[in-house]
Amino acid sequence: MATANPLLEPKRKYYSVEEANRALPLVKAIVGDIVRHYEQVEELQGRLSRVMSERKHDADDLYSEELSQTHSELEAQEDRLREYIDELKKLGVELKSEDGLCDFPSLMDDREVYLCWRLGEPQVAFWHEMEAGFSGRKRLPNRAGGDDVGR
């Protein structure tokens, strides 16, 4: 059985709170695009579903052109959505939900945690343990006290 070679694995980026907040303008733009494209994909999927349920099985039916056009549009939107998600991954930021919830890997007291941010929040102000998820979000400690987040 082969073992993973740590030299070939990409090094995980850890964000300090300051780095995460500096990256936020770009992350906000990408996540905003993801949320918009996800809504468009859902709308197109709904339209396809309605057309398919109303469609007659005649090859020359009135829905064939709309069906073909909607399929093409859906594929293009899904491709663009994947591109935005990949862009976010390249930054080392993890998209957790289609409503714009993101995690920035970080270190706190020598352990891995996530800095947690959701589209619409003005800055990164929360964190949670790796396994905790959104329900385990906690407000970041007061930065003036010299905490260890991201060091």
Helices and strands as residue ranges (DSSP letters): H 17-54, H 64-90, E 94-97, E 101-108, E 111-118, E 126-129, G 134-136, E 138-139, G 143-145
